[in-house]
Amino acid sequence: MRISKRLKTIADLIEEPTLVDVGCDHALLDIYCVKEKHLTCIASDCNRNACKIACSNIQKYGLENEIQVYQTDGTKNIPMTEDSTLVISGMGTSTILHILKESKILPNQIILQSNNHLEELRRYLVQIGYYMEKEEIVKEKNIFNIILSCKKGIVSYDKLDYEIGPMIRKKRLEEKKDYLLFLIQNEKKILDSLKENQKDYSIHKQKLEQYKNELT
Ligand SMILES: C[S@@+](CC[C@H](N)C(=O)[O-])C[C@H]1O[C@@H](n2cnc3c(N)ncnc32)[C@H](O)[C@@H]1O
C-alpha cells in the first residue's frame, strides 16, 4: 500500500503494538500500520465527515476488527494505555497542545508533526517530562515537515535545540542543510519586514547568525 512519504516516516517511527491516531482524517496511516506493521489501531477525529471517510476506507480494506474509530475531541473517552504510541499529525501546535493537555494519560511514545511553532511544542514536551528521541525532516511539495518522536525522560536542551531541534542539530550536514537554509531564509524575510530600531530586530539578527553557524 502506498502512502505519502510523511505518513510513511511517521509509521516507521511507531514502536508500540497499538497506535492511537488522533485526527486520523482518512485513516490511511492506520490502514497502512495494520497491513504493513500488524498493529492494532484506534483512529479518532472530531469531525463527523472525517470519521465517515475513515470508516469507509477501513471497510474497503476489510479492517473493521483491527481499527476502532472514535468521533471525539482529542483522546476523550479513548481507551489509551501507556504502551500505545500516540500520533498527532498534520495540525498546528495550538491544537496539538490542546489535545495533549486534555489527555488523562499519555503513553511512553508520542509522535507529533506540527505545521508551526515547533519551539513552543518542544518546550511543552520537556515541561511535561518528555525528550526528543528522534526528529525527521520530510520535504514534500516544497514544504518541510518536521516529525518528532518523543519518549518519557529528562534531557536538558539549550535555546537552539528548542528552535532547530536537538536531533536535527545532531544530523550530518547533508541531511539538515536544506532545512537550515529554509530557516535562514525565514529569518532574512522577517528582518526585511522589520526596522533596525524595532525591538525584535536584534533577536532575529542573532537567530540568523546562529542558524548560519549551524551550517559549518
Ligand atoms: C489535516 S488533517 C491531518 C490528517 C492526518 N493526521 C495526517 O497527518 O495526514 C487534521 C485532522 O485533525 C482533525 N482534528 C482537528 N482537531 C482535532 C481534535 N481536537 N480532536 C480530534 N481531531 C482533530 C481534523 O478534523 C482533521 O481531520
The ligand as an SDF file (V2000), in Angstrom:
LIG
                    3D

 27 29  0  0  0  0  0  0  0  0999 V2000
   -5.0120   17.9670    8.1520 C   0  0  0  0  0  0  0  0  0  0  0  0
   -5.7940   16.6090    8.9080 S   0  0  0  0  0  0  0  0  0  0  0  0
   -4.4080   15.5670    9.2310 C   0  0  0  0  0  0  0  0  0  0  0  0
   -4.7420   14.1350    8.9880 C   0  0  0  0  0  0  0  0  0  0  0  0
   -3.6500   13.1410    9.3000 C   0  0  0  0  0  0  0  0  0  0  0  0
   -3.3930   13.0720   10.7310 N   0  0  0  0  0  0  0  0  0  0  0  0
   -2.3690   13.4540    8.5410 C   0  0  0  0  0  0  0  0  0  0  0  0
   -1.3610   13.7470    9.1900 O   0  0  0  0  0  0  0  0  0  0  0  0
   -2.3970   13.4170    7.3070 O   0  0  0  0  0  0  0  0  0  0  0  0
   -6.2030   17.1820   10.5210 C   0  0  0  0  0  0  0  0  0  0  0  0
   -7.3430   16.3470   11.1470 C   0  0  0  0  0  0  0  0  0  0  0  0
   -7.3550   16.6130   12.5370 O   0  0  0  0  0  0  0  0  0  0  0  0
   -8.6970   16.6700   12.9660 C   0  0  0  0  0  0  0  0  0  0  0  0
   -8.7320   17.3910   14.2520 N   0  0  0  0  0  0  0  0  0  0  0  0
   -8.5100   18.7090   14.4710 C   0  0  0  0  0  0  0  0  0  0  0  0
   -8.6380   18.9950   15.7810 N   0  0  0  0  0  0  0  0  0  0  0  0
   -8.9370   17.8280   16.4020 C   0  0  0  0  0  0  0  0  0  0  0  0
   -9.2160   17.4730   17.7510 C   0  0  0  0  0  0  0  0  0  0  0  0
   -9.1890   18.3860   18.7360 N   0  0  0  0  0  0  0  0  0  0  0  0
   -9.5020   16.1870   18.0410 N   0  0  0  0  0  0  0  0  0  0  0  0
   -9.5460   15.2590   17.0550 C   0  0  0  0  0  0  0  0  0  0  0  0
   -9.3050   15.5340   15.7580 N   0  0  0  0  0  0  0  0  0  0  0  0
   -8.9980   16.8000   15.4370 C   0  0  0  0  0  0  0  0  0  0  0  0
   -9.4100   17.3590   11.8030 C   0  0  0  0  0  0  0  0  0  0  0  0
  -10.8010   17.1130   11.8270 O   0  0  0  0  0  0  0  0  0  0  0  0
   -8.7120   16.7380   10.5860 C   0  0  0  0  0  0  0  0  0  0  0  0
   -9.3850   15.5940   10.1240 O   0  0  0  0  0  0  0  0  0  0  0  0
  1  2  1  0
  2  3  1  0
  2 10  1  0
  3  4  1  0
  4  5  1  0
  5  6  1  0
  5  7  1  0
  7  8  2  0
  7  9  1  0
 10 11  1  0
 11 12  1  0
 11 26  1  0
 12 13  1  0
 13 14  1  0
 13 24  1  0
 14 15  1  0
 14 23  1  0
 15 16  2  0
 16 17  1  0
 17 18  1  0
 17 23  2  0
 18 19  1  0
 18 20  2  0
 20 21  1  0
 21 22  2  0
 22 23  1  0
 24 25  1  0
 24 26  1  0
 26 27  1  0
M  CHG  2   2   1   9  -1
M  END
$$$$
